[in-house]
Protein backbone atom coordinates (compact mmCIF):
# COMPACT_ATOMS: atom_id res chain seq x y z
CA UNK A 1 0.00 0.00 0.00
CA UNK A 2 1.43 3.38 -1.01
CA UNK A 3 0.59 5.84 1.75
CA UNK A 4 2.74 8.69 0.41
CA UNK A 5 0.14 9.76 -2.14
CA UNK A 6 -2.58 10.15 0.50
CA UNK A 7 -3.34 13.36 2.40
CA UNK A 8 -2.16 13.29 6.02
CA UNK A 9 -5.61 12.90 7.59
CA UNK A 10 -6.62 10.13 5.20
CA UNK A 11 -3.29 8.31 5.60
CA UNK A 12 -3.57 8.55 9.38
CA UNK A 13 -7.09 7.13 9.34
CA UNK A 14 -6.18 4.25 7.02
CA UNK A 15 -2.98 3.27 8.85
CA UNK A 16 -4.65 3.45 12.26
CA UNK A 17 -7.57 1.28 11.16
CA UNK A 18 -5.26 -1.27 9.53
CA UNK A 19 -3.08 -1.59 12.63
CA UNK A 20 -6.16 -1.91 14.84
CA UNK A 21 -7.33 -4.74 12.59
CA UNK A 22 -3.92 -6.45 12.77
CA UNK A 23 -3.96 -6.11 16.55
CA UNK A 24 -7.40 -7.73 16.85
CA UNK A 25 -6.40 -10.55 14.51
CA UNK A 26 -3.21 -11.19 16.48
CA UNK A 27 -5.09 -11.30 19.78
CA UNK A 28 -7.59 -13.86 18.43
CA UNK A 29 -5.00 -15.98 16.64
CA UNK A 30 -3.95 -17.41 20.02
CA UNK A 31 -7.41 -18.89 20.64
CA UNK A 32 -7.49 -20.28 17.10
CA UNK A 33 -4.16 -22.03 17.69
CA UNK A 34 -5.40 -23.58 20.94
CA UNK A 35 -8.68 -24.78 19.42
CA UNK A 36 -6.92 -26.29 16.40
CA UNK A 37 -4.43 -28.11 18.63
CA UNK A 38 -7.27 -29.35 20.85
CA UNK A 39 -9.11 -30.84 17.88
CA UNK A 40 -5.95 -32.46 16.55
CA UNK A 41 -5.18 -33.98 19.94
CA UNK A 42 -8.76 -35.09 20.60
CA UNK A 43 -9.20 -36.82 17.24
CA UNK A 44 -5.55 -37.90 17.01
CA UNK A 45 -5.29 -36.16 13.66
CA UNK A 46 -1.54 -35.96 14.12
CA UNK A 47 -1.37 -39.59 13.01
CA UNK A 48 -2.20 -38.49 9.47
CA UNK A 49 0.67 -35.99 9.21
CA UNK A 50 3.90 -37.27 7.74
CA UNK A 51 7.44 -36.21 8.55
CA UNK A 52 10.17 -37.39 6.20
CA UNK A 53 7.71 -39.82 4.65
CA UNK A 54 6.61 -41.41 7.94
CA UNK A 55 3.47 -40.74 10.02
CA UNK A 56 3.92 -38.77 13.24
CA UNK A 57 4.19 -41.06 16.25
CA UNK A 58 2.87 -38.64 18.86
CA UNK A 59 1.03 -35.38 19.36
CA UNK A 60 4.23 -33.81 20.73
CA UNK A 61 6.09 -34.89 17.60
CA UNK A 62 3.40 -33.33 15.44
CA UNK A 63 3.59 -30.03 17.33
CA UNK A 64 7.35 -29.92 16.97
CA UNK A 65 7.10 -30.76 13.25
CA UNK A 66 4.46 -28.21 12.27
CA UNK A 67 5.51 -25.41 14.66
CA UNK A 68 9.26 -25.81 15.24
CA UNK A 69 9.67 -22.18 16.29
CA UNK A 70 6.44 -21.74 18.24
CA UNK A 71 5.62 -25.09 19.85
CA UNK A 72 5.65 -23.56 23.34
CA UNK A 73 2.91 -21.18 22.16
CA UNK A 74 0.89 -24.13 20.87
CA UNK A 75 1.10 -25.88 24.25
CA UNK A 76 0.25 -22.67 26.10
CA UNK A 77 -2.79 -22.02 23.90
CA UNK A 78 -3.89 -25.64 24.21
CA UNK A 79 -3.65 -25.54 28.01
CA UNK A 80 -5.59 -22.27 28.16
CA UNK A 81 -8.37 -23.58 25.92
CA UNK A 82 -8.64 -26.75 28.02
CA UNK A 83 -8.84 -24.65 31.18
CA UNK A 84 -12.00 -23.04 29.78
CA UNK A 85 -13.70 -26.35 28.97
CA UNK A 86 -16.95 -25.07 30.49
CA UNK A 87 -17.12 -22.22 27.95
CA UNK A 88 -18.60 -22.85 24.46
CA UNK A 89 -15.92 -23.23 21.79
CA UNK A 90 -17.41 -20.45 19.66
CA UNK A 91 -17.01 -18.08 22.59
CA UNK A 92 -13.47 -19.23 23.32
CA UNK A 93 -12.56 -18.46 19.72
CA UNK A 94 -13.34 -14.78 20.32
CA UNK A 95 -11.35 -14.30 23.54
CA UNK A 96 -8.34 -12.03 23.25
CA UNK A 97 -5.02 -13.67 24.13
CA UNK A 98 -4.34 -11.19 26.93
CA UNK A 99 -7.60 -12.11 28.68
CA UNK A 100 -7.20 -15.89 28.94
CA UNK A 101 -5.31 -15.66 32.23
CA UNK A 102 -8.05 -13.57 33.82
CA UNK A 103 -10.82 -15.77 32.41
CA UNK A 104 -9.22 -18.86 33.96
CA UNK A 105 -9.46 -17.26 37.39
CA UNK A 106 -13.21 -16.66 37.18
CA UNK A 107 -15.94 -18.97 38.42
CA UNK A 108 -17.82 -21.02 35.83
CA UNK A 109 -20.98 -18.98 36.15
CA UNK A 110 -19.13 -15.68 35.74
CA UNK A 111 -17.03 -16.68 32.75
CA UNK A 112 -20.13 -18.01 30.99
CA UNK A 113 -21.88 -14.67 31.51
CA UNK A 114 -22.56 -13.20 28.03
CA UNK A 115 -21.44 -9.74 29.17
CA UNK A 116 -18.17 -11.13 30.50
CA UNK A 117 -17.55 -13.09 27.31
CA UNK A 118 -18.22 -9.99 25.23
CA UNK A 119 -15.81 -7.95 27.33
CA UNK A 120 -13.16 -10.70 27.09
CA UNK A 121 -13.42 -10.57 23.30
CA UNK A 122 -13.33 -6.79 22.94
CA UNK A 123 -11.37 -5.28 25.83
CA UNK A 124 -7.71 -4.91 26.71
CA UNK A 125 -6.72 -6.84 29.80
CA UNK A 126 -6.68 -3.73 31.98
CA UNK A 127 -10.19 -2.80 30.82
CA UNK A 128 -11.40 -6.38 31.18
CA UNK A 129 -10.10 -6.68 34.74
CA UNK A 130 -11.76 -3.38 35.65
CA UNK A 131 -15.03 -4.59 34.10
CA UNK A 132 -15.00 -7.84 36.08
CA UNK A 133 -14.07 -6.09 39.31
CA UNK A 134 -16.98 -3.69 38.82
CA UNK A 135 -19.60 -6.26 37.77
CA UNK A 136 -18.39 -9.20 39.90
CA UNK A 137 -16.44 -7.80 42.87
CA UNK A 138 -16.39 -11.20 44.59
CA UNK A 139 -14.02 -12.65 41.97
CA UNK A 140 -10.36 -12.82 43.01
CA UNK A 141 -8.42 -11.79 39.92
CA UNK A 142 -5.08 -10.23 39.08
CA UNK A 143 -4.15 -7.85 36.31
CA UNK A 144 -1.65 -9.24 33.79
CA UNK A 145 1.74 -7.52 33.85
CA UNK A 146 3.54 -8.05 30.50
CA UNK A 147 7.24 -8.88 30.70
CA UNK A 148 9.43 -8.80 27.61
CA UNK A 149 12.65 -10.80 27.51
CA UNK A 150 15.15 -10.95 24.66
CA UNK A 151 17.07 -14.18 24.00
CA UNK A 152 19.72 -15.30 21.58
CA UNK A 153 18.56 -18.00 19.18
CA UNK A 154 20.27 -20.75 21.19
CA UNK A 155 18.91 -19.44 24.51
CA UNK A 156 15.37 -19.26 23.08
CA UNK A 157 15.63 -22.84 21.81
CA UNK A 158 16.58 -24.10 25.30
CA UNK A 159 13.84 -22.10 27.02
CA UNK A 160 11.17 -23.18 24.51
CA UNK A 161 12.16 -26.83 24.85
CA UNK A 162 12.08 -26.64 28.66
CA UNK A 163 8.65 -24.99 28.70
CA UNK A 164 7.24 -27.45 26.18
CA UNK A 165 8.60 -30.38 28.21
CA UNK A 166 7.10 -28.95 31.42
CA UNK A 167 3.71 -28.75 29.72
CA UNK A 168 4.00 -32.27 28.32
CA UNK A 169 4.77 -33.61 31.81
CA UNK A 170 2.10 -31.53 33.50
CA UNK A 171 4.66 -29.60 35.56
CA UNK A 172 3.34 -26.25 34.28
CA UNK A 173 0.35 -25.09 32.25
CA UNK A 174 1.93 -21.99 30.76
CA UNK A 175 5.22 -20.18 30.22
CA UNK A 176 4.54 -17.63 33.02
CA UNK A 177 3.70 -20.46 35.43
CA UNK A 178 6.96 -22.23 34.55
CA UNK A 179 9.01 -19.04 34.94
CA UNK A 180 7.36 -18.32 38.30
CA UNK A 181 8.12 -21.87 39.45
CA UNK A 182 11.78 -21.60 38.42
CA UNK A 183 12.06 -18.23 40.16
CA UNK A 184 10.44 -19.58 43.34
CA UNK A 185 12.75 -22.61 43.38
CA UNK A 186 15.78 -20.37 42.87
CA UNK A 187 14.74 -18.09 45.72
CA UNK A 188 14.20 -21.13 47.97
CA UNK A 189 17.73 -22.34 47.12
CA UNK A 190 19.17 -18.90 47.83
CA UNK A 191 17.40 -18.66 51.19
CA UNK A 192 18.57 -22.15 52.12
CA UNK A 193 22.14 -21.32 51.12
CA UNK A 194 22.08 -18.03 53.04
CA UNK A 195 20.66 -19.80 56.08
CA UNK A 196 23.39 -22.44 55.85
CA UNK A 197 26.11 -19.80 55.49
CA UNK A 198 24.73 -17.96 58.52
CA UNK A 199 24.79 -21.13 60.61
CA UNK A 200 28.37 -21.87 59.53
CA UNK A 201 29.44 -18.35 60.49
CA UNK A 202 27.87 -18.72 63.94
CA UNK A 203 29.64 -22.03 64.51
CA UNK A 204 33.02 -20.59 63.46
CA UNK A 205 32.61 -17.58 65.72
Secondary structure by P-SEA (a helix, b strand, c coil): cccccccaaaaaaaaaaaaaaaaaaaaaaaaaaaaaaaaaaaacccccccccccccccaaaaaaaaccccaaaaaaaaaaaaaaccccaaaaaaccccaaaaaaaccccccccaaaaaaaacccaaaaaaaaaaaccccbbbbbbbbbbbbcaaaaaaaaaaaaaaaaacccccaaaaaaaaaaaaaaaaaaaaaaaaaaaaaac
